[in-house]
Amino acid sequence: MNFKHLHYFWVAARSGGILKAGEQLHTTPQTLSGQIKLLEERLGRKLFRKSGRQLELTDDGRVALGYADEIFTLGAELEAALRQPLGGPRLLDFRVGVADSVAKSVAYRLLEPAMDLEVPVRLIGVEGKFPDLLAQLALHRLDLVIADEPLTRRISVKAYNHALGTSPMSFFCAPALRSRLQGAFPQCLHGAPMLIQGAASSVRQQLDGWLARQQIQPRFVGEFDDGALMTAFGREGRGVFMSPSVLEAETVAHYGVEVIGRSEELVEEFYAVSVERRIKHPAVAAITQAARGRLFHA
């Protein structure tokens, strides 16, 4: 494969068309189209199709774009690594996947110690679904995955769980909504508007059972995989929401909400999943030690 042709395709796909790509690459649209056509002939697949006056990716084009993204991202990383001053401290690339069900504030506090190592670290963060991140871990595209559930045997990935800690859950709402809630916690949740985590979240599954035991039926007005979006709705008074108690002071200060109650029965767990049984990677060691020694211990 001619990687120059692949690069032309990649720029055209990312810039939104042949004309813009030609401007970026300082070449004519005719030359660019010809180079991409040679790539299509080499692969035996059409990568673009016409849609009116525009070009859009075919299904094969989207597959090729995914691989091209990885190829040229790695190329940029290779160039950056080799351009480091000779004899100076070598930059440590640390690739981390964060499951989208983990609160971003928790993820930051977990990952922060990796940035304080004596060796300079470049953190490369990826967010996604837990199974997708595990697949990247298995291919050694990630060094670590942060999740709110452990790796189970049903997922055929050779990796190991490193428990970081647990946190009970606190319930929050805007002051205006709190004034309308009736009774003490948790009975005040009965009939109240509530914003909840998505079905894939481990704490959501606990919540359903907890509400049934308490004989409480809130009005679920929103369900979110993105905890930051859920908190944004909660800040505006759209409903009661949950967040780990370890973030309680931060949530109150940043979003202007009130704590209306806590439950020790609802517990969110956090895990670091890596291919190392015994942790050797310095950034992973810093994360696990700080989480167990400071964040969740406190």
C-alpha positions as CSV (number, residue, x, y, z in Angstrom):
1,M,0.0,0.0,0.0
2,N,1.2,3.5,-0.8
3,F,0.8,5.4,2.5
4,K,1.0,8.7,0.6
5,H,-2.3,7.8,-1.1
6,L,-3.7,6.7,2.3
7,H,-2.7,10.1,3.7
8,Y,-4.5,11.9,0.9
9,F,-7.6,9.9,1.6
10,W,-7.3,10.6,5.3
11,V,-7.0,14.4,4.9
12,A,-9.9,14.4,2.3
13,A,-12.2,12.5,4.7
14,R,-11.2,14.6,7.7
15,S,-11.4,18.0,6.0
16,G,-14.8,17.3,4.4
17,G,-13.9,17.2,0.7
18,I,-11.4,17.2,-2.1
19,L,-11.2,21.0,-2.4
20,K,-10.4,21.7,1.2
21,A,-8.0,18.8,1.3
22,G,-6.2,20.1,-1.7
23,E,-5.8,23.5,0.0
24,Q,-4.3,21.8,3.1
25,L,-2.0,19.6,1.0
26,H,-1.1,22.3,-1.5
27,T,-2.1,20.1,-4.4
28,T,-4.7,20.3,-7.1
29,P,-8.1,18.6,-6.8
30,Q,-7.3,16.6,-9.9
31,T,-4.1,15.2,-8.5
32,L,-5.7,14.4,-5.2
33,S,-8.6,12.6,-6.8
34,G,-6.2,10.6,-8.9
35,Q,-4.2,9.5,-5.9
36,I,-7.3,8.5,-4.0
37,K,-8.5,6.5,-7.0
38,L,-5.2,4.6,-7.1
39,L,-5.8,3.7,-3.4
40,E,-9.3,2.5,-4.2
41,E,-8.0,0.3,-7.0
42,R,-5.3,-1.1,-4.7
43,L,-7.9,-2.0,-2.1
44,G,-10.6,-3.1,-4.5
45,R,-13.2,-1.0,-2.7
46,K,-14.8,2.4,-3.2
47,L,-14.1,4.7,-0.3
48,F,-16.2,7.7,-1.4
49,R,-19.5,8.2,-3.2
50,K,-21.1,11.3,-4.6
51,S,-24.0,12.8,-2.7
52,G,-25.2,15.7,-4.7
53,R,-22.2,18.0,-5.1
54,Q,-20.6,16.5,-2.0
55,L,-18.5,13.4,-1.4
56,E,-19.4,11.1,1.5
57,L,-17.7,8.0,2.9
58,T,-18.9,4.5,1.9
59,D,-19.1,1.8,4.6
60,D,-15.7,0.6,3.4
61,G,-14.5,4.2,3.6
62,R,-15.5,4.5,7.2
63,V,-13.6,1.3,8.0
64,A,-10.5,2.7,6.2
65,L,-10.8,6.0,8.0
66,G,-10.7,4.3,11.4
67,Y,-7.5,2.5,10.5
68,A,-6.0,5.7,9.0
69,D,-6.8,7.6,12.2
70,E,-4.7,5.0,14.2
71,I,-1.9,4.9,11.7
72,F,-1.3,8.6,11.5
73,T,-1.9,9.2,15.2
74,L,0.9,6.6,15.9
75,G,3.0,8.3,13.3
76,A,2.7,11.6,15.1
77,E,3.5,9.9,18.4
78,L,6.6,8.3,16.9
79,E,7.8,11.6,15.6
80,A,7.2,13.4,18.9
81,A,9.1,10.6,20.8
82,L,12.1,10.7,18.5
83,R,12.3,14.5,18.6
84,Q,12.9,14.5,22.4
85,P,16.3,16.0,23.3
86,L,19.1,13.3,23.5
87,G,20.1,12.7,27.0
88,G,17.0,14.3,28.5
89,P,14.2,12.6,30.4
90,R,12.2,10.4,28.1
91,L,8.5,11.3,27.9
92,L,6.3,8.5,29.2
93,D,3.1,7.9,27.1
94,F,0.3,6.7,29.3
95,R,-2.8,5.6,27.5
96,V,-5.9,5.4,29.7
97,G,-9.5,4.4,28.8
98,V,-12.3,5.7,31.1
99,A,-15.6,3.9,31.0
100,D,-18.4,6.4,30.2
101,S,-20.3,5.4,33.3
102,V,-17.5,6.8,35.6
103,A,-18.0,10.4,36.8
104,K,-15.5,12.7,35.1
105,S,-14.6,14.3,38.5
106,V,-13.8,10.9,39.9
107,A,-11.8,10.0,36.8
108,Y,-9.7,13.2,37.1
109,R,-9.0,12.6,40.8
110,L,-7.9,9.0,40.1
111,L,-5.7,10.0,37.2
112,E,-4.2,13.1,38.6
113,P,-1.3,11.3,40.6
114,A,0.0,10.0,37.3
115,M,0.8,13.6,36.2
116,D,3.0,14.2,39.3
117,L,5.6,11.5,38.6
118,E,9.3,12.6,38.4
119,V,9.3,11.2,34.8
120,P,7.4,13.6,32.5
121,V,4.1,11.9,31.5
122,R,1.9,12.5,28.5
123,L,-1.6,11.3,29.3
124,I,-3.7,10.1,26.4
125,G,-7.3,9.7,27.5
126,V,-10.0,7.7,25.7
127,E,-13.7,7.5,26.8
128,G,-16.0,4.7,25.7
129,K,-18.0,1.7,26.7
130,F,-16.3,-0.7,29.0
131,P,-16.2,-3.8,26.6
132,D,-14.8,-1.6,23.8
133,L,-12.1,-0.3,26.1
134,L,-11.2,-3.8,27.2
135,A,-10.8,-4.8,23.5
136,Q,-8.3,-1.9,23.1
137,L,-6.5,-3.0,26.2
138,A,-6.2,-6.6,24.9
139,L,-4.5,-5.2,21.8
140,H,-2.1,-3.1,23.9
141,R,-3.6,0.1,22.6
142,L,-4.3,1.1,26.2
143,D,-2.2,0.8,29.4
144,L,-5.1,1.0,31.8
145,V,-8.9,1.1,31.9
146,I,-10.8,2.9,34.7
147,A,-14.3,1.4,35.3
148,D,-17.0,1.1,37.9
149,E,-17.2,-2.6,37.5
150,P,-14.6,-5.4,37.5
151,L,-13.6,-7.5,34.5
152,T,-15.6,-10.7,34.6
153,R,-14.8,-14.1,33.2
154,R,-17.6,-13.8,30.6
155,I,-15.3,-11.3,28.7
156,S,-12.4,-13.2,27.2
157,V,-9.7,-10.7,27.8
158,K,-6.5,-11.6,29.6
159,A,-6.3,-8.7,32.1
160,Y,-6.5,-8.2,35.9
161,N,-8.6,-6.2,38.2
162,H,-7.0,-3.8,40.7
163,A,-9.6,-2.6,43.2
164,L,-9.2,1.2,43.9
165,G,-12.0,1.8,46.4
166,T,-15.7,2.3,47.0
167,S,-17.9,5.2,47.8
168,P,-21.5,5.4,49.1
169,M,-23.9,7.6,47.2
170,S,-25.3,11.0,48.1
171,F,-28.5,12.5,46.7
172,F,-28.5,16.2,45.5
173,C,-30.9,18.7,44.2
174,A,-31.2,22.4,43.5
175,P,-32.4,24.6,46.5
176,A,-35.7,25.5,44.6
177,L,-36.5,21.8,44.2
178,R,-35.6,21.0,47.7
179,S,-38.2,23.4,49.0
180,R,-40.9,21.5,47.2
181,L,-40.0,18.1,48.4
182,Q,-42.1,16.7,51.2
183,G,-40.9,14.8,54.3
184,A,-37.6,13.5,55.4
185,F,-35.1,11.5,53.3
186,P,-35.7,9.0,51.7
187,Q,-39.5,9.4,51.8
188,C,-39.2,12.8,50.2
189,L,-38.1,11.1,46.9
190,H,-41.6,9.5,46.5
191,G,-43.2,11.2,43.6
192,A,-40.3,13.6,43.1
193,P,-38.6,14.1,39.7
194,M,-35.4,12.2,39.5
195,L,-32.4,12.0,37.2
196,I,-30.8,8.6,37.1
197,Q,-27.8,6.8,35.6
198,G,-28.1,4.7,32.5
199,A,-29.1,1.0,32.7
200,A,-25.5,-0.1,32.2
201,S,-24.3,1.6,35.3
202,S,-23.7,-0.7,38.3
203,V,-25.2,1.8,40.8
204,R,-28.3,2.1,38.7
205,Q,-29.0,-1.6,39.2
206,Q,-28.6,-1.1,42.9
207,L,-30.9,1.9,42.9
208,D,-33.8,-0.1,41.4
209,G,-33.7,-2.6,44.3
210,W,-33.1,0.0,47.0
211,L,-36.2,2.0,45.9
212,A,-38.3,-1.2,45.9
213,R,-37.2,-2.0,49.4
214,Q,-38.0,1.5,50.6
215,Q,-41.4,1.4,48.8
216,I,-40.6,4.7,47.1
217,Q,-41.6,5.6,43.5
218,P,-39.9,8.7,42.1
219,R,-40.8,10.1,38.7
220,F,-37.8,9.3,36.5
221,V,-37.6,12.3,34.2
222,G,-34.2,11.7,32.8
223,E,-31.8,8.8,32.2
224,F,-28.1,9.5,31.3
225,D,-25.0,7.6,30.4
226,D,-23.1,10.9,30.8
227,G,-22.9,11.8,34.5
228,A,-21.8,15.4,33.6
229,L,-25.0,15.9,31.6
230,M,-27.1,14.5,34.4
231,T,-25.5,16.9,36.9
232,A,-26.1,19.8,34.5
233,F,-29.9,19.0,34.5
234,G,-29.8,18.6,38.3
235,R,-28.1,22.0,38.8
236,E,-31.0,23.6,36.9
237,G,-33.6,22.0,39.2
238,R,-34.9,19.4,36.8
239,G,-34.6,16.6,39.3
240,V,-32.9,14.9,42.2
241,F,-29.6,13.1,41.2
242,M,-27.0,10.8,42.7
243,S,-23.2,11.2,42.8
244,P,-20.5,9.4,44.8
245,S,-20.2,10.8,48.4
246,V,-16.4,11.2,47.8
247,L,-17.4,14.1,45.5
248,E,-19.9,15.6,47.9
249,A,-18.1,18.8,48.8
250,E,-17.0,19.4,45.3
251,T,-20.5,18.8,43.9
252,V,-22.1,21.3,46.3
253,A,-19.5,23.9,45.7
254,H,-19.3,23.7,41.9
255,Y,-23.0,23.3,41.1
256,G,-24.8,25.1,43.9
257,V,-26.9,22.1,44.9
258,E,-27.8,20.7,48.3
259,V,-27.3,17.3,49.9
260,I,-30.7,15.9,50.8
261,G,-29.5,12.5,52.0
262,R,-27.1,9.6,51.7
263,S,-27.3,5.8,51.5
264,E,-24.7,3.3,52.6
265,E,-26.6,0.6,50.8
266,L,-25.8,2.2,47.4
267,V,-22.1,1.8,46.7
268,E,-20.1,2.6,43.6
269,E,-17.0,0.6,43.1
270,F,-14.0,1.7,41.1
271,Y,-11.4,-0.5,39.4
272,A,-8.2,-0.2,37.4
273,V,-8.0,-3.0,34.8
274,S,-4.6,-3.7,33.3
275,V,-2.7,-6.5,31.6
276,E,-0.3,-6.6,34.5
277,R,-1.0,-9.0,37.3
278,R,1.7,-7.3,39.4
279,I,1.7,-3.6,38.8
280,K,5.0,-2.3,37.3
281,H,3.9,0.7,35.2
282,P,4.8,3.7,37.3
283,A,1.7,5.7,36.4
284,V,-0.6,2.8,37.2
285,A,1.3,2.3,40.5
286,A,0.8,6.0,41.4
287,I,-2.9,5.8,40.6
288,T,-3.6,2.7,42.7
289,Q,-1.5,3.9,45.7
290,A,-3.2,7.3,45.8
291,A,-6.7,6.0,45.4
292,R,-6.3,3.4,48.2
293,G,-4.2,5.7,50.4
294,R,-6.0,9.1,50.1
295,L,-9.0,9.4,47.9
296,F,-11.2,6.5,49.1
297,H,-9.6,6.0,52.4
298,A,-10.6,9.5,53.4
